[in-house]
Amino acid sequence: MTAEANEQLDNFARLLESHGVRVDRPEPLDFSQAVSTPDWQQDSMFGCMPPRDVLITVGQEILEATMSYRSRWFEYLCYRPILQSLFDADSAMRWEAAPKPRLTDRSYRPGFWNTYNSITTAQMLERVRQNDLVLTEAEPLFDAADIARFGKDLFVQLSLVTNRSGHDWLRRHFPDHRVHMVTFTNTHPLHIDSTWVPLRPGLVLHNGERPADSELIKYFEINDWQVVEAVPPVSWKHQQRLSFCTPWLAVNMLNLDPHTIFVEADEVRLAEQLSGYDFEVIPVPFRAVAPFGGGLHCATVDIERDGVMEDYFPRRYGRF
């Protein structure tokens, strides 16, 4: 599994470079080793396939997320050499790290997973809406991949790894942005980037199996955005017992520019759908990488793009 995934990751890096993208690669740790802080010990770590989970670029700033799994507490170290080189090369770069959480037992609800496996779907969805999930509000917690960027507006999904305190910290940290707290009808919310996907200004892809709040859809529509429901994904054949990923990684795509997008190679129906919206679709074999943490968007962090921050939502609606 590791060899095949590494081959596909290397191929993706070469493909990006062939399209004029500079690609930096992280320096992995020995993820099999046990790690600890004065508060806890963890038998092993996670990996560094999905940098999107850890880092987010907003304007001239790169922010390191808190992370919510103890196994991912030290993952930021894989990216520190790259961040240091960027900081040294660009005097305008801002390099920030959110408060490193303690992740003591106070940060987690005891027995949550036993409860999760015994309640009804309706009860679970109500807990999602209330953010009554595994995390408490003992400290700010968020993964970067729960933040969707739409220019001046940042949409932060409350999930199994992002709590209300994490949203509040982001709202205070980015005072020049509108930072919105959102949830979707999803019994296992874990990162927003397979649920609500910006394709280009004025066009967003929506995972219809995880319906969005009606106020969120209205906020987009009154600002002249088209909300498109993604076609169903192709079934993923990797061994589920070795992966926590869902077939909806299909919509975990990477935009090169407003008319060019990288899509997993087997997702032919999705490619056809996007072609109908004037996209050049570049297929990328990536099935073998998914069990290690995600799709094409997860595997990348865009550090610099052309353009300036835009306000795509001049009209307000409801709580937005």
C-alpha positions in Angstrom: 0.0 0.0 0.0 2.8 2.4 0.9 4.8 1.8 -2.3 1.8 2.3 -4.5 0.7 5.5 -2.7 4.2 7.0 -2.8 4.3 6.3 -6.6 1.0 8.1 -7.1 2.1 11.0 -4.9 5.3 11.4 -6.9 3.4 11.3 -10.1 1.0 14.0 -8.9 4.0 16.2 -7.9 5.5 15.8 -11.4 2.2 16.6 -13.0 1.9 19.8 -11.0 5.4 20.8 -12.0 4.6 20.2 -15.6 1.9 22.8 -15.3 4.3 25.4 -13.9 3.7 24.8 -10.2 6.6 24.9 -7.8 6.3 21.8 -5.5 7.9 21.5 -2.0 7.7 18.2 -0.2 7.6 17.8 3.6 10.3 16.0 5.6 8.6 13.0 7.3 9.3 11.9 10.9 9.4 8.4 12.1 5.6 8.2 12.5 5.8 4.7 14.1 7.4 6.1 17.3 5.5 6.8 20.5 5.2 10.5 21.4 4.3 12.3 24.6 3.8 15.6 26.4 3.6 16.1 30.2 -0.1 15.4 29.8 -0.3 12.3 27.7 1.4 9.6 25.8 0.4 8.3 22.3 1.7 5.0 20.9 2.2 6.2 17.4 1.6 9.2 15.0 -0.4 9.7 11.8 1.7 10.7 8.9 2.1 13.7 6.6 0.2 12.9 3.5 -2.5 15.6 4.0 -0.7 19.0 4.6 -4.1 20.7 4.1 -5.2 19.4 7.5 -2.3 21.2 9.2 -1.7 24.4 7.3 -3.8 27.2 5.7 -2.7 30.2 3.7 -4.8 33.4 4.1 -3.4 36.4 2.4 0.3 36.8 3.3 -0.1 34.4 6.3 0.5 30.7 6.7 -1.3 29.4 9.8 -0.5 26.2 11.6 -3.7 24.6 13.0 -4.1 23.3 16.5 -5.0 19.8 15.4 -7.3 17.6 17.6 -5.8 14.1 17.5 -2.9 13.4 19.9 -1.4 11.3 17.1 -1.2 14.5 15.0 0.1 16.9 17.7 3.7 16.9 16.3 2.8 16.7 12.6 3.6 20.4 12.1 7.3 19.5 12.5 7.3 18.0 9.0 6.5 21.4 7.4 8.8 23.6 9.6 11.8 23.4 7.2 9.6 24.6 4.3 8.0 27.3 6.4 11.4 28.5 7.6 12.7 28.8 4.0 9.6 30.7 2.9 10.0 33.0 5.9 13.6 33.6 5.1 12.9 34.3 1.5 9.9 36.7 1.9 10.0 39.6 4.3 6.3 40.1 3.9 5.3 36.6 4.9 3.5 36.1 8.2 4.1 32.8 9.9 1.6 32.0 12.7 0.8 29.0 14.9 -2.5 28.7 16.7 -2.2 28.0 20.5 -0.9 24.5 20.8 -3.6 22.6 22.7 -2.9 20.5 25.8 -5.3 17.7 24.6 -5.9 16.4 28.1 -8.9 14.3 28.9 -10.8 17.5 29.5 -10.8 18.1 25.8 -12.8 15.0 25.0 -16.2 13.6 26.0 -15.7 10.3 27.7 -17.6 7.4 26.1 -18.5 9.4 23.0 -17.8 6.6 20.5 -19.9 4.1 22.5 -22.8 6.5 22.4 -22.2 7.3 18.7 -22.6 3.6 17.8 -25.9 3.3 19.7 -28.0 6.4 18.9 -30.3 6.9 15.9 -29.3 8.9 12.8 -31.7 11.7 13.8 -30.2 11.9 17.2 -26.7 12.0 15.8 -27.6 14.8 13.3 -29.0 16.8 16.2 -25.7 16.4 18.0 -23.9 17.6 14.9 -26.1 20.7 14.7 -25.4 21.4 18.4 -21.7 20.5 18.0 -22.3 18.1 20.9 -19.6 15.7 19.5 -16.3 14.2 20.8 -14.7 17.6 21.5 -15.5 19.7 24.5 -14.9 23.5 24.7 -12.0 23.2 27.1 -9.7 24.9 24.6 -9.7 26.1 20.9 -9.4 23.2 18.5 -9.6 23.1 14.7 -8.0 21.4 11.7 -7.2 23.7 8.8 -9.2 21.5 6.4 -12.4 22.6 8.2 -11.9 26.1 6.8 -13.2 26.9 3.3 -11.8 30.1 1.8 -14.0 32.3 -0.4 -12.0 35.6 -0.5 -13.1 37.8 2.4 -15.4 35.0 3.7 -14.0 32.0 5.6 -16.5 29.2 6.4 -15.5 27.1 9.4 -17.3 23.7 9.8 -18.0 22.5 13.3 -17.0 18.8 13.2 -15.3 15.9 15.1 -12.1 17.9 15.0 -13.2 21.6 15.2 -15.2 23.1 18.1 -16.9 26.4 18.7 -13.9 27.7 20.6 -11.8 27.0 17.5 -14.1 29.0 15.4 -14.1 31.8 17.8 -10.3 31.9 17.9 -10.2 32.0 14.0 -12.8 34.8 14.1 -10.7 36.9 16.4 -7.5 36.0 14.5 -8.8 37.1 11.1 -10.6 40.4 11.9 -10.5 41.5 8.3 -12.5 38.5 7.2 -16.0 37.4 7.8 -15.6 34.0 9.6 -18.8 32.0 9.5 -19.6 28.9 11.6 -21.4 26.2 9.5 -22.7 22.7 9.8 -24.0 20.2 7.3 -26.4 17.2 7.6 -23.6 14.7 8.0 -23.4 12.1 10.7 -19.6 12.0 10.6 -18.4 15.6 9.9 -14.6 15.6 9.3 -13.3 18.5 7.2 -15.3 20.6 4.8 -13.4 20.0 1.6 -15.5 17.0 0.5 -18.7 18.8 1.3 -18.7 22.5 0.1 -16.1 23.0 -2.6 -15.4 26.4 -4.3 -14.7 25.8 -8.0 -14.2 29.4 -9.1 -15.8 32.7 -8.2 -19.5 32.3 -8.6 -19.6 28.5 -8.6 -19.6 26.1 -5.7 -20.0 22.3 -5.7 -22.2 20.8 -3.0 -22.2 17.2 -1.8 -25.9 16.5 -1.9 -25.6 13.6 0.6 -24.7 16.3 3.2 -27.3 19.0 2.7 -26.3 22.5 3.6 -28.2 24.9 5.8 -30.9 26.7 3.8 -29.5 30.1 5.0 -26.0 29.2 3.7 -27.4 28.3 0.3 -29.5 31.6 0.3 -26.4 33.6 1.2 -24.6 32.2 -1.8 -27.6 32.6 -4.2 -28.4 36.2 -3.3 -24.7 37.0 -4.0 -25.1 35.5 -7.5 -23.3 32.2 -6.8 -24.5 29.0 -8.5 -24.7 26.0 -6.1 -24.2 22.8 -8.1 -24.9 19.4 -6.6 -22.1 16.9 -7.3 -22.8 13.7 -9.2 -22.5 10.5 -7.1 -18.9 9.2 -6.8 -17.5 6.0 -8.2 -17.3 3.3 -5.5 -13.9 3.1 -3.8 -12.4 -0.3 -3.7 -9.7 0.1 -1.0 -10.0 -2.0 2.1 -12.3 0.0 4.4 -10.9 -1.5 7.5 -7.6 0.3 6.7 -9.1 3.6 5.7 -11.5 6.2 7.3 -12.1 7.9 4.0 -15.4 7.9 2.1 -16.1 7.8 -1.7 -16.9 11.5 -1.5 -13.2 12.1 -1.6 -14.1 12.3 -5.3 -15.0 16.0 -4.9 -11.7 16.6 -3.0 -10.2 18.2 -6.1 -7.5 20.8 -6.7 -8.1 24.0 -8.7 -5.2 25.1 -10.8 -7.0 28.2 -12.1 -10.6 29.2 -12.8 -10.9 26.9 -15.7 -8.5 24.0 -14.9 -9.0 21.4 -12.2 -7.3 18.2 -11.1 -9.8 15.3 -10.5 -9.1 11.7 -9.5 -8.8 9.6 -12.6 -11.6 7.1 -12.0 -14.2 9.8 -11.4 -15.3 10.0 -15.0 -18.9 11.2 -14.3 -17.6 14.0 -12.2 -15.1 15.0 -14.9 -18.0 15.1 -17.4 -20.0 17.2 -15.1 -17.2 19.7 -14.6 -16.5 19.8 -18.3 -20.0 21.1 -18.7 -19.0 24.2 -16.7 -16.1 25.0 -19.0 -13.4 23.3 -17.0 -10.4 21.5 -18.5 -10.3 18.4 -16.3 -6.9 16.8 -15.6 -7.2 13.2 -14.4 -4.9 12.1 -11.7 -4.6 8.5 -10.4 -4.9 8.8 -6.7 -6.9 5.9 -5.3 -3.9 4.3 -3.5 -3.2 7.6 -1.6 -6.6 8.0 0.0 -6.2 5.5 2.9 -3.3 7.6 4.1 -5.4 10.7 4.6 -7.4 12.1 1.7 -7.7 13.3 -1.9 -6.0 15.7 -4.2 -7.0 18.8 -2.2 -5.9 17.2 1.1 -2.5 16.4 -0.4 -1.6 20.0 -1.2 -1.4 23.5 0.4 -1.3 26.4 -2.0 1.3 28.9 -0.7 1.0 31.6 -3.4 -1.5 32.4 -6.1 -2.0 35.3 -8.4 -4.7 37.9 -7.5 -5.9 39.8 -4.5 -8.5 39.2 -1.8 -12.0 39.7 -3.2 -15.3 40.3 -1.5 -17.6 37.8 -3.3 -20.5 38.4 -0.8 -21.5 42.0 -0.6 -25.1 41.2 0.4 -25.8 39.7 3.8 -28.5 37.2 4.6 -29.8 35.8 7.9 -27.0 35.0 10.3 -24.3 35.4 7.6 
